[in-house]
Amino acid sequence: MRGADPLASAFWRIDPRPDGRPAPDGPLIDAAAEQFELIAGGQAVTISVATHTLRPDLTTVPLDGVEPSHVVLATRTGDRNRLVAAFRSCAGKHLTRGDRA
């Protein structure tokens, strides 16, 4: 993604690769949705979260040998906002470990 934080970019590009090689550069995009056009056109591949909804003309392939990422949800103590509660509930349903808050 054009202008992305270098650490975030390296994370999503798996740079360096598990064997230590640098990740190759790919086409730059301005919005995440643009990646699907590049993939459909055979110009790129991407790493995405398992729950990401793809277009019907795209296929996913599991990525083996890469450690899973860690997700943390932090909220203010006592926050009564219904959107925060709904997001917390939704996130809890998608966590794979049993230590949900």
Stockholm file with secondary structure:
# STOCKHOLM 1.0

chainA/1-101         MRGADPLASAFWRIDPRPDGRPAPDGPLIDAAAEQFELIAGGQAVTISVATHTLRPDLTTVPLDGVEPSHVVLATRTGDRNRLVAAFRSCAGKHLTRGDRA
#=GR chainA/1-101 SS CTTCCHHHHHHHHTSSCTTSCCCCCCCCCSSTTHHHHHHHTTSCCCCCCTTCCCCTTCCCCCCCSSCCCCCCCCCCTTCCCHHHHHHHHHHHHHCCSSCCC
#=GC SS_cons         CTTCCHHHHHHHHTSSCTTSCCCCCCCCCSSTTHHHHHHHTTSCCCCCCTTCCCCTTCCCCCCCSSCCCCCCCCCCTTCCCHHHHHHHHHHHHHCCSSCCC
//
